[in-house]
């Protein structure tokens, strides 16, 4: 539900859910933040991406960044280069 409401409170709750240790919760929170599409989430995603070791989570983060930026490669150029190298 939070992934369909574009509210500051939703973003806060979803970002807080990313601190949960459950991978399923993290995946759902990243998807929901990407679905909301708030550009301020991109910097948060970059931080979570760098800290994560789970490839599934990293792929969902990349997809969400791409979706939020509407395919603008310049927005996520650095993180994409790092993903390709790793």
Secondary structure, DSSP 8 states (H G I E B T S, - for coil): -GGG---HHHHHHHHHHTTSS-HHHHHHHHHHHHHHT-TTHHHHHHHHHHH---HHHHHHHHHHHHHHTTT-GGGGHHHHHHHHH-
